[in-house]
Amino acid sequence: MLELQGKSAAPNNQPTKQIDATIAQGLALAREAGNGTPGLRDAVWELLLEAGDTLQRLPNRERGWLTAASRAHWPDYLRSAAEQAAADAAPIRPGPASGEAIDRLDTVLAWLRHAAGSNPKRDVAVLFGLACGVKVASLRRRLGCGRRTVYDVRDRGIARICSRLRAESAFCRSLA
C-alpha cells in the first residue's frame, strides 16, 4: 500500500514533455512557413493551423472509418505525393492525417479552453475558425463583429494560450 501511495505522489512530467514536444514541432512548422526566428506565438498559431488541417483530413462516418484508418498508415511520401497532385491537378481529397498530427491535435484542442476571454463562445469560434480556414467576412457576419475585432480576438486568444503554456513549461518560458 505504501508503494502505491509513493508512486501516485510522484510528480508526473508527461504533460510537460508532451507540451514541449508539441511546441518544438510548432516551431519547426513555423520555420517551414518561412519564419526564420519563430517564437511561442508563431508556434501556437502554426499548431492551430495544423489542427484545422488535421480535422479536415479526418474521415467522417459517411466515408467510413475503416477505410480511412487503413490509409492513416500510409508512408509520409505517399501523403506528400497526394498533396503535390492536389496542387498540380484538379482538386482531390487530401491524404489522411498522420498519427503524430492527430496526437498534436488532441493537445492543441485542449489548449482552446485557455483562449477564451469575456465571451468564450465567440473567442474560441473566432480563433479556431480562422485556423480552420473560415473567411474573416463569414466570421464577421455570423458573430456580428468587425474585421478588426476578429483579428484582435485571435491575437488575444493566442496570447492567453501562450501565457498558460509559459506557466506550465520551462521550455515555453525560454521562448520569446
C-alpha positions in Angstrom: 0.0 0.0 0.0 2.8 2.4 0.8 4.5 1.7 -2.6 1.3 2.6 -4.4 0.9 5.8 -2.4 4.6 6.7 -3.1 4.1 6.1 -6.9 1.0 8.2 -7.0 2.6 11.1 -5.1 5.5 11.3 -7.6 5.3 14.2 -10.0 4.1 13.4 -13.5 6.1 15.2 -16.2 4.3 13.6 -19.1 2.1 16.6 -19.8 5.1 18.9 -19.7 7.0 16.7 -22.0 4.1 16.4 -24.4 3.7 20.2 -24.4 7.4 20.7 -25.0 7.4 18.2 -27.9 4.3 19.8 -29.4 5.8 23.3 -29.2 9.0 22.1 -30.7 7.0 20.7 -33.7 5.2 24.0 -33.9 8.5 25.9 -34.1 9.6 23.6 -36.9 6.3 24.2 -38.7 6.8 28.0 -38.3 10.3 27.7 -39.8 8.8 25.7 -42.7 6.3 28.5 -43.2 9.1 31.0 -43.7 9.6 32.5 -40.2 13.3 32.5 -39.6 13.2 33.0 -35.9 9.8 31.8 -34.6 8.6 32.5 -31.1 6.0 30.8 -29.0 3.1 32.8 -30.6 4.2 31.6 -34.0 4.5 28.0 -32.9 1.0 28.1 -31.3 -0.5 29.7 -34.4 1.1 27.1 -36.7 -0.1 24.3 -34.4 -3.6 25.7 -34.6 -3.4 25.8 -38.4 -2.2 22.2 -38.4 -5.0 21.2 -36.1 -7.5 22.7 -38.5 -5.9 20.9 -41.4 -5.9 17.6 -39.5 -9.6 17.9 -38.7 -10.3 18.3 -42.3 -8.3 15.2 -43.1 -10.1 13.0 -40.6 -12.8 10.9 -42.1 -16.4 11.3 -41.2 -18.8 8.4 -40.7 -20.3 8.5 -44.2 -16.9 7.9 -45.8 -16.2 5.0 -43.5 -13.8 4.9 -40.6 -12.2 1.6 -41.5 -11.1 2.7 -45.0 -9.6 5.9 -43.6 -8.0 4.1 -40.7 -6.1 1.8 -43.2 -4.9 4.9 -45.1 -3.7 6.6 -41.9 -0.7 4.2 -42.0 0.4 5.4 -45.4 4.1 6.4 -45.5 4.8 10.2 -45.5 6.0 10.1 -49.1 2.5 8.9 -50.2 0.9 11.7 -48.2 3.2 14.3 -49.8 2.6 12.8 -53.3 -1.1 13.2 -52.8 -0.7 16.8 -51.6 1.5 17.6 -54.7 -1.0 16.1 -57.0 -3.7 18.2 -55.4 -1.6 21.3 -56.0 -0.8 20.4 -59.7 -4.1 19.0 -60.9 -7.8 19.1 -60.3 -8.7 19.2 -56.6 -8.7 15.8 -54.9 -9.3 14.8 -51.4 -6.2 15.3 -49.2 -4.5 12.3 -47.8 -5.2 11.1 -44.3 -3.7 12.8 -41.3 -0.6 11.3 -39.8 -0.7 9.7 -36.3 1.7 12.4 -35.0 -0.6 15.2 -36.3 -3.6 13.5 -34.6 -1.7 13.4 -31.3 -0.8 17.1 -31.6 -4.5 17.8 -32.5 -5.6 16.4 -29.1 -3.0 18.5 -27.3 -3.9 21.7 -29.2 -7.7 21.2 -28.8 -7.1 21.0 -25.0 -5.5 24.5 -25.2 -8.5 26.1 -26.7 -10.3 26.4 -23.4 -7.5 28.7 -22.3 -8.1 31.0 -25.2 -11.5 32.2 -24.1 -11.9 35.6 -22.6 -15.0 37.5 -21.6 -17.1 36.0 -24.4 -15.8 32.4 -24.5 -18.0 31.0 -27.3 -17.1 33.8 -29.7 -13.4 33.8 -28.8 -13.0 30.1 -29.4 -15.1 30.3 -32.6 -13.0 33.1 -34.0 -9.7 31.6 -33.1 -10.3 28.1 -34.3 -12.5 29.2 -37.2 -9.6 31.3 -38.6 -7.2 28.3 -38.0 -9.6 26.0 -40.0 -9.7 28.5 -42.9 -13.1 30.2 -42.3 -13.1 33.5 -44.1 -13.0 36.7 -41.9 -16.1 38.0 -43.7 -18.0 34.9 -42.8 -17.0 35.1 -39.1 -17.9 38.8 -39.0 -21.4 38.1 -40.4 -22.0 35.1 -38.1 -20.8 36.8 -34.9 -21.8 40.3 -35.6 -18.5 42.0 -35.1 -16.0 43.9 -37.2 -12.9 42.7 -39.1 -10.5 44.3 -36.6 -12.4 42.6 -33.7 -11.9 39.2 -35.3 -8.1 39.7 -35.5 -8.0 41.2 -32.0 -9.9 38.2 -30.6 -7.5 35.9 -32.4 -4.4 37.7 -31.1 -5.7 37.8 -27.5 -6.6 34.1 -27.6 -3.1 33.2 -28.8 -1.7 35.4 -26.1 -3.8 33.7 -23.4 -2.7 30.3 -24.6 1.0 31.4 -24.6 0.8 32.7 -21.1 -0.8 29.4 -19.9 1.9 27.4 -21.7 4.6 29.6 -20.1 3.2 28.9 -16.7 3.2 25.1 -17.3 6.5 24.6 -19.2 10.1 25.9 -18.7 10.7 25.3 -22.4 7.9 27.7 -23.3 9.2 30.3 -20.8 12.5 30.3 -22.6 10.9 31.2 -25.9 10.2 34.8 -27.0 
